[in-house]
Amino acid sequence: MAAWRLGAGRARKEDPVSAAAGVLCLAKPGDQVEAGQPVLELRTDTESLLTGARAALAGAIEIGGEPPPPAPLVIERISSGTGPS
């Protein structure tokens, strides 16, 4: 959502897309970070779009004392209902 608000995506097919827009993740889940260390970098060629992108990221990052448990490699298995599962 933040990247879209920076101009990296379209709401309608007629909307322009900015090749300069996007979000860089500077730290991965479980990485150790220090106070004040950037964890995301917002990129856009239109400075006024930063406010909306920051709002979209509100509450998106949680920093705790311990790394999070690893995410499962397979979230869900989808089968056709025929054959072995």
N, C-alpha and C positions, 0 to 999 in steps of 0.2 A: 504494500500500500504506500509506503514511504517513497519507493522508487517511482511509482506511478505519479505521485504528487509532485515529484521533481521533474517530470516530463519524460520518463522512460517508457511510458505506456500510453494507451489511448482509452478514452471513455467511449468514443465513437470512431468509426473508420475514417472519418474526415479529419480527425484531430492530428496535429503534427506530433512526431516523436523526436526527442532530442538525443542525439548520439553522445552528448556530454553528460547526460543525466544518469544517476545510479547510486547505489549504496555499496560501499566496500566494507566487508567485515574484516576488521583488523585483529580480532580475537575470536577464537572458536569456543564453543561450550566446553568447559573444563579447564581452559587456559587460566593460568595465574595472572592476575592483573594488579597493578599498583594504583593507589588513589591518584586521580587526575589523568590516568593513562587513557588515551582515546581507544574505544572499542569499535566504533563505526566512523566511516568517513562519508559524508553526503556530498554528492557532486551534481552540479547544475550550472547552466549558463544564464539562469534567471534567478537572481538573489531573492526576489520576493516569494519564490516557491519554497524556501527553506522553512518558513513558519509552519506551513501545512505538513511538511514531511516530518518535522520534529514532533508535531502533535500526533501524527500517526504512530510514532515510536514510543509515545508515553506509556510506560509500564511494560514495554517489550523486553527489557533486559533486567535480569535479576542477578545480583552479585551476592554470593554467600561465602561462608567460611570453608565449605567442602565442595568438591566438584560434584556435578549432578551424576546420577546413575547413568550408565550407558543406555542409549536408546536401542530398542530391538532392531535387528537387521531386517526382519520381515514384519511388517505391521499387520498385514492381513493376506490370506490366501484366497484367491477367487478361482472357483472351478466351474465347469460347465454342467456339473451334475451327472455326467456320464464318465465312466472309466474310473480308474484308481485316483484317490485324492492324495 
